Amino acid sequence: MKRSHLIRDIIEIVAITVLVFIVLHFTIQSYNGDGITMQPGLAKNEYVMVNKVAYKFKAPERGDVIVFNNPHDTTKVFIKRIIGLPGDTVTLDNTHVSVNGTQLTESYVKTPFNPEGKSVKVPANQYFVVDDNRQTTDDSRIYNWGYVPKDFIIGKAVLSFWPLNHVHFINTYPDVYAHIKTK
């Protein structure tokens, strides 16, 4: 092999490697779920793959599990499930959640619990998010916590990949939200 071919091959390999790295850096990210807020679907210290371009071409949907910057402290990153879209009316009582008048039957929630009963209308370009582990209350159900602005969403959590014995796609439970009428 001539020296010029070797140099060209090395340059091609380096260029392809850099290109792959750049594409991966801007399209996917890993996130370490360090708490119990999304149990039983996601366990403590599970790593998830986040699709950072998921919402560049379509809006988030009810049931999506998203990773986002905390609106009150952008140095913190959270993972939660969207149940209310912009314009939706979300109604809570002690154990039930309704969206636009349709009560949700959330099979992924072990112990239904809401700290306070209320009815809210989700503002434009914002999302009502909740933990799957409803015993924790660090989400939109608390008055001072609020909604997640679209601009704070990093991406959609799509795959749990670590530890290896917990590898699975993250379920968005479309059947739970299929009957909700959009306002």
Disulfide bonds with the S-S distance in Angstrom:
none
